[in-house]
Amino acid sequence: MAEQIKSSLSTIGRVWCKAMHNRPMWPIHGEYECSTCLRRYRVPWEAQPVAERLEPARQPVNTVRRDMPQAA
């Protein structure tokens, strides 16, 4: 019962925000924030979260040359 009330209030809040608050902040990391109530919304043009679009880290490049003598 409590979850249904929480869900209903959240839905009402989202509808109210979109209808009454007209000053969203600049989107960052695929989300924008309402400057009045601070609710966060995903931007509509993002197909997937930023973390999923990033390439995996590459292996570091070995900068020590094996064929050159190393200084002592």
PyMOL commands that set and color helices and strands:
alter all, ss='L'
color gray80, all
select helices_A, chain A and resi 2-20+50-53
alter helices_A, ss='H'
color red, helices_A
select strands_A, chain A and resi 31-33+40-42
alter strands_A, ss='S'
color yellow, strands_A
deselect
rebuild
show_as cartoon
